[in-house]
Amino acid sequence: MIVTVNDQELQVDDDATVTALLESMGVPERGVAVAVNSAVLPRSEWDAAVPPGARVEVLTAVQGG
């Protein structure tokens, strides 16, 4: 299926989870926030399947000041 991640379309498995999506993108699980269809997804729900056609935003924390 196709999902949009940070404004880029990606082909993923039909049963892809947020965790699997992050792994495939090489994004670490720590210091990351994820929103699916404009709703922030708690880490406890990252093992649920990403819905078909979802818009996913992956935000990483940046240190500095």
Beta strands, then each sheet from edge to edge (+ up, - down):
strand 1: 2-5
strand 2: 8-11
strand 3: 32-36
strand 4: 39-40
strand 5: 55-60
sheet 1: 2+ 1- 5- 3+ 4-
end
